[in-house]
Amino acid sequence: MMIYPTMEIQNGRCVTLEKGRLDEPQIWHVDPVETAKGFAASGAEWMHLTDFNAIEGDYSNEELICDIIRGAGIPVQLGGGMRSREHIEHWIDKGAGRIVIGTLAARDPHLVQDLAKHHPDQIVLAVDVYQGQVMTDGWRQAGAISPQDFIAAFDTAPLAGIIVTDIDSDMSDLEAQLGLISGLAEKSRTPVIASGVVRSSDDISRLKYVYNISGAMVGRALFRKSLTVEEALDVARPEPEPVAEFQ
């Protein structure tokens, strides 16, 4: 299972949010570029980056994001405010390894399917769920489609993955999150990346045995130092197959 060390930025600083509340960020006084380099030095093969300013139409973090993409030493999976073909292809041209799309996929699924065909293995679908509904616009608007139908609409698209977040639980009810994420993963033809569910190495141990979950995003636990990248990677590795001993 792939581990995606996760960084969220707002106004040039690393932050984490509770239930997506952009006006109440927890600020972490670390250098974003050096933190990204640290993910790679710890053995991560990918990292995930979300630009919270871009969700509001503010692209003031662009230079910082470019510095992270150039300096991280590993591919960057980038999300936040991806609302047009031009903006998405701008970041692909800038070197982002993958682009995460949520709101645009709900508004114009045909465009996102076309983007996936033109950029195979570079488009990731974000499915943010609150009380059984897909949420858009930075978790503030409820869509008119169920998460199951939303995922099914992209069954034939060559997506790199699907990120599933259960906003309703958002770290407070792990059993509910695992139930929702595993249920959607079972029905999806595309591998699922679990978001917001990892608080400790035990959570990774449980996730790696869930059908069709190919990865987990780990952010808050890293910044709170309840888990290291090295520990997360070690637990995520597949167990060695038992080998019969012959006498």
Order of alpha helices (4+ residues) and beta strands (2+ residues): beta-beta-beta-alpha-beta-alpha-alpha-beta-alpha-beta-alpha-alpha-beta-beta-beta-alpha-beta-alpha-beta-alpha-beta-alpha-alpha
